[in-house]
């Protein structure tokens, strides 16, 4: 279907809204000669003729209960009713009243065919039997119905996601709130993102309304009430219907205004349309006040639905969608937005934008083919799976709520911890500086200015609530983890990792809250230990050996007697390099005699010197102690280098054809204050 042109119809309670979609994807919106984009499903029989008419006039007359006007089209189709005093049923009114012929002329001119493929998008208020009758009617006309189960909610959800870039990164549990005007109701529903699509778990809630424009209805009410005060023509039971009837003229009256006063020219009662009454003057300010009063009750009900059904109220990922002409009133729309979202997070669909949303079918459902014979089965299957879908959506909402609560709590606690740390760090550093000098009184004064933060206490209460929510849903998380759906497993993992992070933050926060008391306890501890520390310090000063000093320091550290910096009793490492070279020289008659010697260079590295006397030893084996039976040379303390050449004849006999050159500490150096590092060298002779 991606390269096929087709006709698409949105079928609402009161009207049909058509678009034609070309093979290139361009959407052409229907509009008749009067500029109306709707084909109204209200009818009347023309006076004196065997012809039926349809339109907005018939709608106004039907709602005003004027005899001879027909409405409730889909309800009659659902019952299979015939038109009163006629041999045909209500679905045939589409032919008899010229609705189908007007539609056919329009799509034939655009699509160049009498039998285009058709996509139907029913309002959720239209029953299954009524849908079947329309599908059968179109099929008998030779049209091929490609799809019939995608409703307007699904299309607008796709369009919002497509148009609003902020919705691209959506997560399991994110929601759309859809507020749709259809017939005499405003339908309220939520769509929840379930990993692949937005799904509706429950049937929409319905609010009763009258008319598509609060301002027109309010003006009609004021006009009828004012006329009745003068003429007193209507019975009390007739007033409401008369108001509905007069609303069709309100737009003309509103145009005839100087800003302060509205003139109701051409006023007549529905019972006697031929008698014109003098114009009435309507105060514009009073009209606005009445509009506000009339809309307040509806916005209150919308606000109540929102509070009870929207999980993520931070307006981060979800969107509110308004559908229908009742929201053309800017004040009413603004009031609805105020109780549900924001200007940036809302979209209003009038007829024009509804038709644009319908065009989304081309991109999203172009390959789908729904056999007409399965229409009932598809809807019955959907109905039987409603509980499963509801549970799936509920799980999405639960996971979304848990994820959001954890994310919020992590941010809140992290921020509170950071703020408290920034205020306590300076005090803690000053306290530590005092303690390193054993100034206990000053340290105790500093701690009196260190207090915990109320913001952290509040954040921790939210953290506890978030973790309790996770704990309450552990079995659900376990069950969902078993599903073979990657996006759900990822969210469950995120929730569990978030819970672990909250636990870590809780421990960190507990430590911060206890910090003043902890530091006070440490101050008192070191204050009590100070005399003992002074005794050890004196012992340290009097101890002559390095090993003894180390033992004293170990004991002070083990007993945690002070925060003062202890003396560094570390062994210094002196690195020494050995260079060995075997040399051969000639002597004797004609230089025939060869003598071998060993040239050795000792070099202390890093511009350092020896810290104690050492012995350069050349022997036939490696040893850890000085052996005076080997060849030895003494190097004095503070020496930085040494060089010598030794004849082989003066050296010990090699045991395996080699000798070992080593630099070792003099045995007489008892208490070493540094460490010697010098690799031995083996010389093959």
Secondary structure, DSSP 8 states (H G I E B T S, - for coil): -TT--EEEEEE-SSEEEEEEE-TT--EEE---TTS--EEE--EEE-TTSS-EEESHHHHHHHHTT-TTEE--HHHHHHHT-B-TTSSSBGGGHHHHTTHHHHHHHHHHHHHS-SS-EEEEEE-TTS-HHHHHHHHHHHHHTT-EEEE----HHHHHHHHHHHH-GGGSS--TT-EEEEEEEETTEEEEEEEEE-SSSEE--S--EEEE--SS-HHHHHHHHHHHHHHHHHH--S-GGGHHHHHHHHGGGHHHHHHSB-SSEEE-TT---GGGTT------EEEHHHHHHHHHHHHHHHHHHHHHHHHHH-S-TT-SS-EEEEESGGGGSHHHHHHHHHTT--GGGEEEE-HHHHHHHHTTHHHHSTT----GGGHHHHHHHHHHTHHHHHHHHHHHHHHHHHHHHHHHHHHHHHHHHHHHHHHHHHHHHHHHHHHHTT-HHHHHHHHTT----HHHHHHHHHHHHHHHHHHHTHHHHHHHHTSS-HHHHHHHHHHHHHHHHHHHHHHHHHHHHHHHHHHHHHHHHHHHHHHHHHHHHHHHHH--SHHHHHHHHHHHHHTT---S-------EEEEEEEEEEEEEEEESGGG-EEEEEEEEEEEESTT---SS-EEEEEESS--SS--TTSEEEEE-TT--EEEEEEEGGGS---SSSEEEEEEEE-TT--S-SEEEE---EEEE-
